[in-house]
Amino acid sequence: MDVISLEKDIKNKKFKRCYILYGEDEALIQDIVSTIIKDTLDPSFLDLNLLRIDGIKEGFEVIENATETLPFMSEKKVVEVYRAEFLSWEKDKKGEQTFKKIAKYIDTLPDHCILILYYVFKEQRDKITPEVNRIKGDVAVVKVDKLKGEKLYKKVENIFIQNGKPIGKIELRFFVDNVDNNMRIINNEIDKLISYTEGRNITKQDILDLFSQKSEKDIFNMVDFLSQKRPEKATNILNELIFKGEKENYILSMIERQFKILFNLKLGMSKGKSKEILSRELKLNIYICDKMMHQSEKFSFKQLKRCMELCINSERNLKTLSLNKKTELELLIINTVM
């Protein structure tokens, strides 16, 4: 069964006696688990009818006892077994024994119980043991793949709405395109963004400000190498950022942001403004403002305008053309020093 079919069954109140969930994104798996619990248990008796068991620490006997116990003031109870590593290839002797007993027991699960087992991959190449798909009984085995495209946009938009903070379509796409595709990280970044923009609407600049702290030093050094006309050094930093997991769209946004700040600093300095005033106006740490003021002196107004135009052109190309994103950024680096 895939996630779409699972969600459709849950919506229609068609529940299996057992669910085996696995994949890379634990937060996404837990979201599905929470939906099953919410749609089957009365919240007034949740603590009495929901049992959570650590699959590493506990064996089959604990799981069996939990499922056999009758629910209290409810038709159903849910037994959730997290860290069910006995579903994986790399299990120890205890895990092997637990799996064999669980696989045999699932076909005889009592009607009053929903058993949920889930295993989170430690890395992309992880797999569950093939015997999982051969388990008999009223069971659904579901690989929980990461959401992509419109499904991911919709999911993230709903999280903002549930937190009482609607977000514009443009800002939503910019946020999703520049955050790691992991629901735990996404939820954490949404919490930060909501706190940061309390009492006002979220802007693209807010998202940039939120993300900028992670790679500011790298972007500063990259632009510094561009000012020295050393594109090979700037390209090395680009490769390091991509290797660390930064998305090309985000890197481009940060480069463009850097050039805009340098332009505004240069403009302010030409009007005789001090670093204290400029740091306050541009919302920069005074130490960072001082460093960037010195960096802005390495560029002319004409160069900074051209660099910003090149960034806008690259952004347009990435949105409208089927290009290799890394290659487009490498071309941007070369063009800025020509």
C-alpha positions as CSV (number, residue, x, y, z in Angstrom):
1,M,0.0,0.0,0.0
2,D,1.2,3.5,-0.7
3,V,0.7,6.6,1.4
4,I,-2.1,8.0,-0.7
5,S,-4.1,4.8,-0.4
6,L,-3.5,4.7,3.3
7,E,-4.7,8.2,3.8
8,K,-7.8,7.5,1.8
9,D,-8.6,4.4,3.9
10,I,-8.1,6.4,7.1
11,K,-10.4,9.1,5.9
12,N,-13.0,6.5,5.1
13,K,-12.5,4.9,8.5
14,K,-11.2,1.6,6.9
15,F,-8.6,0.5,9.4
16,K,-6.3,-2.5,9.3
17,R,-5.4,-4.5,12.4
18,C,-1.7,-3.9,11.7
19,Y,0.4,-1.2,10.0
20,I,4.0,-1.5,9.2
21,L,5.5,1.9,8.3
22,Y,9.1,2.6,7.2
23,G,11.1,5.3,5.5
24,E,13.6,8.1,6.0
25,D,11.4,10.8,7.5
26,E,10.4,10.0,11.1
27,A,8.3,13.1,11.5
28,L,6.2,12.2,8.4
29,I,5.8,8.6,9.7
30,Q,4.7,10.0,13.2
31,D,2.2,12.3,11.4
32,I,0.5,9.2,9.9
33,V,0.6,7.4,13.3
34,S,-1.0,10.5,15.0
35,T,-3.7,10.5,12.3
36,I,-4.6,6.9,12.9
37,I,-4.7,7.5,16.7
38,K,-6.8,10.6,16.4
39,D,-9.3,8.9,14.1
40,T,-9.7,5.7,16.3
41,L,-9.4,6.8,19.9
42,D,-11.5,9.0,22.2
43,P,-9.1,11.7,23.5
44,S,-10.8,11.4,26.9
45,F,-9.4,7.9,27.4
46,L,-6.3,8.3,25.3
47,D,-3.8,7.5,28.0
48,L,-5.7,4.2,28.8
49,N,-6.1,3.0,25.2
50,L,-2.7,4.0,23.7
51,L,0.5,2.1,24.5
52,R,3.8,3.1,23.1
53,I,6.6,0.5,23.2
54,D,10.3,0.9,22.3
55,G,11.0,-1.8,19.8
56,I,14.7,-2.0,20.7
57,K,14.3,-2.4,24.4
58,E,11.2,-4.7,24.5
59,G,10.6,-8.1,22.9
60,F,7.6,-9.9,21.5
61,E,6.1,-10.8,24.9
62,V,5.6,-7.2,25.9
63,I,4.1,-6.4,22.5
64,E,1.7,-9.4,22.7
65,N,0.6,-8.5,26.3
66,A,-0.1,-5.0,25.2
67,T,-2.3,-6.0,22.3
68,E,-4.2,-8.7,24.2
69,T,-5.3,-6.3,27.0
70,L,-8.9,-5.1,26.4
71,P,-9.5,-1.4,25.7
72,F,-11.2,0.8,28.3
73,M,-14.5,2.4,27.4
74,S,-13.6,2.1,23.7
75,E,-14.0,-0.3,20.8
76,K,-10.3,0.1,19.9
77,K,-6.9,0.4,21.5
78,V,-3.7,1.3,19.7
79,V,-0.3,-0.2,20.3
80,E,2.5,1.8,18.7
81,V,6.0,0.1,18.5
82,Y,8.6,2.7,17.5
83,R,12.2,1.9,16.7
84,A,11.1,-1.5,15.4
85,E,14.5,-2.4,14.2
86,F,13.6,-6.0,14.0
87,L,12.1,-5.1,10.6
88,S,15.5,-4.2,9.2
89,W,18.2,-6.2,7.5
90,E,20.7,-5.5,10.2
91,K,19.0,-7.0,13.3
92,D,20.7,-8.9,16.2
93,K,19.6,-12.4,17.4
94,K,17.0,-10.9,19.8
95,G,15.6,-8.9,16.9
96,E,15.5,-12.0,14.7
97,Q,13.5,-13.9,17.3
98,T,11.1,-10.9,17.8
99,F,10.4,-10.6,14.1
100,K,9.6,-14.3,13.6
101,K,7.2,-14.3,16.5
102,I,5.6,-10.9,15.4
103,A,5.2,-12.1,11.8
104,K,3.4,-15.3,13.0
105,Y,1.3,-13.4,15.5
106,I,-0.1,-10.6,13.3
107,D,-2.5,-13.0,11.6
108,T,-4.2,-13.6,15.0
109,L,-4.3,-10.1,16.3
110,P,-7.5,-9.4,18.3
111,D,-10.2,-7.3,16.7
112,H,-10.0,-4.6,19.4
113,C,-6.4,-3.7,18.7
114,I,-4.6,-1.7,16.0
115,L,-0.8,-2.5,16.1
116,I,1.5,0.0,14.5
117,L,5.1,-0.9,13.9
118,Y,7.5,1.6,12.4
119,Y,11.2,1.7,11.4
120,V,13.1,4.8,10.4
121,F,16.0,4.4,7.9
122,K,19.4,5.5,9.2
123,E,20.5,6.3,5.7
124,Q,19.0,6.3,2.1
125,R,20.2,2.9,1.2
126,D,18.5,1.2,4.2
127,K,15.9,-1.4,3.5
128,I,13.4,-3.5,5.4
129,T,13.8,-7.3,5.3
130,P,11.9,-8.8,2.3
131,E,10.0,-11.1,4.7
132,V,8.0,-8.1,5.9
133,N,6.1,-8.1,2.6
134,R,5.2,-11.8,3.1
135,I,3.5,-11.3,6.4
136,K,0.0,-12.7,6.4
137,G,-3.1,-11.2,8.0
138,D,-5.0,-7.9,8.0
139,V,-1.8,-5.8,7.6
140,A,-0.7,-2.8,5.5
141,V,3.0,-2.5,4.7
142,V,3.6,1.2,3.7
143,K,6.8,2.9,2.6
144,V,6.5,6.5,3.6
145,D,8.4,8.4,0.9
146,K,9.3,12.1,1.2
147,L,6.7,14.4,-0.2
148,K,7.5,16.3,-3.3
149,G,6.1,19.0,-5.6
150,E,2.5,20.2,-5.0
151,K,2.0,17.6,-2.2
152,L,4.9,19.0,-0.2
153,Y,3.8,22.7,-0.8
154,K,0.2,21.8,0.4
155,K,1.5,19.9,3.4
156,V,3.7,22.8,4.5
157,E,1.0,25.3,3.8
158,N,-1.4,23.4,6.1
159,I,1.2,23.4,8.9
160,F,1.4,27.2,8.7
161,I,-2.4,27.4,8.7
162,Q,-2.7,25.0,11.7
163,N,-0.3,27.3,13.6
164,G,-2.5,30.3,12.9
165,K,0.0,31.9,10.5
166,P,-1.1,31.8,6.8
167,I,1.7,32.4,4.3
168,G,1.5,33.8,0.7
169,K,2.0,31.4,-2.2
170,I,5.3,33.0,-3.4
171,E,6.7,33.0,0.2
172,L,5.5,29.4,0.7
173,R,7.3,28.2,-2.4
174,F,10.4,30.1,-1.5
175,F,10.4,28.6,2.0
176,V,9.9,25.0,0.7
177,D,12.5,25.3,-2.1
178,N,15.1,26.4,0.4
179,V,14.6,24.2,3.4
180,D,15.7,20.6,3.8
181,N,12.9,18.1,2.8
182,N,12.6,16.6,6.3
183,M,9.3,17.3,8.2
184,R,11.1,17.6,11.6
185,I,13.4,20.3,10.2
186,I,10.5,21.9,8.4
187,N,8.4,22.1,11.6
188,N,11.3,23.6,13.5
189,E,12.0,26.2,10.8
190,I,8.3,27.1,10.7
191,D,8.2,27.6,14.5
192,K,11.2,29.9,14.2
193,L,9.7,31.9,11.3
194,I,6.4,32.3,13.1
195,S,8.2,33.6,16.2
196,Y,10.4,35.9,14.1
197,T,7.4,37.5,12.3
198,E,5.0,37.7,15.2
199,G,2.3,40.3,14.5
200,R,3.0,40.7,10.8
201,N,2.9,38.9,7.5
202,I,5.8,36.7,6.4
203,T,8.0,38.1,3.7
204,K,10.7,36.6,1.4
205,Q,13.3,38.7,3.3
206,D,12.2,37.1,6.6
207,I,12.9,33.7,5.2
208,L,16.3,34.8,3.9
209,D,17.1,36.3,7.3
210,L,16.1,33.1,9.0
211,F,18.2,30.8,6.8
212,S,21.2,33.2,6.3
213,Q,22.8,32.5,9.6
214,K,23.9,29.0,8.6
215,S,26.0,30.0,5.6
216,E,26.8,33.7,6.0
217,K,30.5,33.2,6.5
218,D,30.7,31.0,3.4
219,I,28.8,33.4,1.2
220,F,30.9,36.3,2.5
221,N,34.1,34.5,1.6
222,M,32.7,33.5,-1.8
223,V,31.8,37.1,-2.7
224,D,35.2,38.2,-1.3
225,F,36.9,35.9,-3.8
226,L,34.8,37.4,-6.6
227,S,36.0,40.8,-5.6
228,Q,39.6,39.5,-6.0
229,K,38.6,38.0,-9.4
230,R,39.4,34.4,-8.1
231,P,36.4,32.4,-9.5
232,E,38.1,29.1,-8.8
233,K,38.2,29.8,-5.1
234,A,34.5,30.9,-5.2
235,T,33.6,27.7,-7.1
236,N,35.3,25.6,-4.4
237,I,33.0,27.3,-1.7
238,L,30.0,26.7,-3.9
239,N,30.9,23.0,-4.1
240,E,31.3,22.8,-0.4
241,L,27.9,24.4,0.2
242,I,26.2,21.9,-2.1
243,F,28.1,19.0,-0.5
244,K,26.8,20.1,2.9
245,G,23.3,19.9,1.6
246,E,22.5,23.6,0.8
247,K,20.1,23.9,-2.2
248,E,21.2,25.8,-5.3
249,N,18.2,28.1,-5.1
250,Y,19.0,29.1,-1.6
251,I,22.7,29.7,-2.4
252,L,21.7,32.0,-5.3
253,S,19.3,33.9,-3.0
254,M,22.1,34.4,-0.4
255,I,24.6,35.6,-3.1
256,E,21.9,38.1,-4.4
257,R,21.2,39.2,-0.8
258,Q,24.9,39.8,-0.2
259,F,25.3,42.0,-3.3
260,K,22.1,44.0,-2.3
261,I,23.5,44.6,1.2
262,L,26.9,45.6,-0.3
263,F,25.2,48.1,-2.6
264,N,23.1,49.6,0.2
265,L,26.1,49.9,2.4
266,K,28.1,51.6,-0.4
267,L,25.2,54.0,-1.0
268,G,24.9,54.8,2.7
269,M,28.7,55.3,3.0
270,S,28.6,57.7,0.1
271,K,26.0,59.8,2.1
272,G,28.3,59.8,5.1
273,K,26.4,57.4,7.3
274,S,28.3,55.6,10.1
275,K,28.4,51.9,10.6
276,E,26.2,52.3,13.7
277,I,23.5,53.9,11.6
278,L,23.9,51.4,8.7
279,S,23.9,48.4,11.0
280,R,20.6,49.6,12.5
281,E,19.0,50.5,9.1
282,L,20.0,47.2,7.5
283,K,19.5,45.1,10.6
284,L,23.1,43.8,10.7
285,N,25.3,42.9,13.6
286,I,27.7,45.8,13.9
287,Y,30.7,43.6,13.6
288,I,29.4,42.0,10.4
289,C,28.3,45.5,9.1
290,D,31.9,46.7,9.6
291,K,33.3,43.7,7.6
292,M,30.8,44.2,4.8
293,M,31.5,47.9,4.6
294,H,35.1,47.1,3.9
295,Q,34.0,44.4,1.4
296,S,31.8,46.9,-0.4
297,E,34.8,49.2,-1.1
298,K,36.2,46.5,-3.3
299,F,33.3,46.9,-5.8
300,S,32.2,49.9,-7.8
301,F,28.5,50.8,-8.0
302,K,28.5,49.6,-11.6
303,Q,29.9,46.2,-10.6
304,L,27.4,45.7,-7.9
305,K,24.5,46.6,-10.1
306,R,25.7,44.2,-12.8
307,C,26.2,41.4,-10.2
308,M,22.6,41.9,-8.9
309,E,21.3,41.8,-12.5
310,L,23.2,38.6,-13.2
311,C,21.7,37.0,-10.0
312,I,18.2,38.0,-11.2
313,N,18.9,36.5,-14.7
314,S,20.1,33.3,-13.1
315,E,17.0,33.1,-10.9
316,R,14.8,33.5,-13.9
317,N,16.8,30.8,-15.8
318,L,16.4,28.4,-12.9
319,K,12.6,28.9,-12.8
320,T,11.9,28.9,-16.5
321,L,14.5,26.7,-18.2
322,S,15.5,23.0,-17.7
323,L,19.1,23.7,-16.6
324,N,21.6,22.0,-14.4
325,K,21.4,24.3,-11.3
326,K,25.0,23.8,-10.3
327,T,26.2,24.7,-13.8
328,E,24.1,27.8,-13.7
329,L,25.7,29.0,-10.5
330,E,29.1,28.2,-11.8
331,L,28.3,30.4,-14.9
332,L,27.1,33.2,-12.5
333,I,30.5,33.1,-10.7
334,I,32.4,33.3,-13.9
335,N,30.3,36.1,-15.3
336,T,30.6,38.2,-12.1
337,V,34.4,38.5,-12.5
338,M,34.4,39.2,-16.3
